[in-house]
């Protein structure tokens, strides 16, 4: 078994500095629906702290502000979730 496959099997990841990190999730063992649930939970958690920690770069905040000022049309998150769910079912 290759090192890459072994790493995936045991959920070993490498951070930006190349240090090994254990992953609590075995993504290759989750079905697509569960992966979306995990993704949603991660996104919700990260978005709570994104602005406070400077996670979102200034240039991106400016683009978002620009779009809001132009009255851009955004999709409702519930509608998007329903469309995605229909694609998986």
C-alpha positions in Angstrom: 0.0 0.0 0.0 1.4 3.4 -0.9 2.1 6.1 1.7 -0.7 8.2 0.3 -3.2 5.4 0.7 -2.0 4.5 4.1 -2.4 8.2 5.2 -5.9 8.2 3.9 -6.8 5.0 5.6 -5.7 6.3 9.0 -6.8 9.9 8.4 -3.4 11.3 8.6 -3.1 14.8 7.2 -0.3 17.3 6.9 -0.6 20.9 8.0 1.0 23.8 6.2 4.4 23.2 7.9 4.3 19.5 6.8 3.7 18.2 10.3 1.4 15.1 10.6 -2.0 15.7 12.0 -4.6 13.0 12.8 -8.0 13.6 11.3 -11.0 12.7 13.4 -13.0 12.1 10.2 -12.5 9.2 7.9 -14.0 11.0 4.9 -13.6 8.1 2.5 -15.9 6.2 4.8 -18.8 8.8 4.7 -21.6 8.7 2.2 -22.3 11.9 0.2 -25.2 13.0 2.4 -23.0 12.7 5.5 -20.3 14.7 3.8 -22.7 17.5 3.1 -23.7 17.5 6.8 -20.1 17.7 7.9 -19.4 20.5 5.4 -22.4 22.5 6.6 -21.4 22.1 10.2 -17.8 23.2 9.5 -19.0 26.2 7.4 -21.4 27.3 10.2 -18.7 27.0 12.8 -16.0 28.7 10.8 -18.3 31.6 9.8 -19.1 32.4 13.4 -15.5 33.4 13.9 -14.3 34.4 10.5 -14.6 38.2 10.8 -13.3 38.3 14.3 -10.1 36.3 13.4 -9.4 38.2 10.2 -10.2 35.0 8.2 -11.9 36.9 5.4 -9.4 39.0 3.5 -10.2 42.7 3.1 -10.4 42.5 -0.7 -13.1 39.8 -0.4 -15.1 41.9 2.1 -15.0 44.8 -0.4 -16.3 42.6 -3.2 -19.1 41.4 -1.0 -20.0 45.0 0.0 -19.9 46.0 -3.6 -22.4 43.2 -4.6 -24.7 44.1 -1.7 -24.7 47.8 -2.8 -25.7 46.7 -6.3 -28.7 44.8 -5.0 -27.4 41.6 -6.4 -29.7 38.6 -6.2 -28.5 35.9 -3.8 -30.0 32.4 -3.5 -31.8 31.6 -0.3 -29.7 28.9 1.6 -32.8 26.8 2.1 -33.5 26.7 -1.6 -29.9 25.8 -2.4 -30.0 23.0 0.2 -33.2 21.6 -1.3 -31.7 21.7 -4.9 -28.5 19.9 -3.6 -30.6 17.3 -1.7 -32.6 16.6 -4.9 -29.4 15.9 -6.7 -28.2 13.4 -4.1 -31.5 11.6 -3.7 
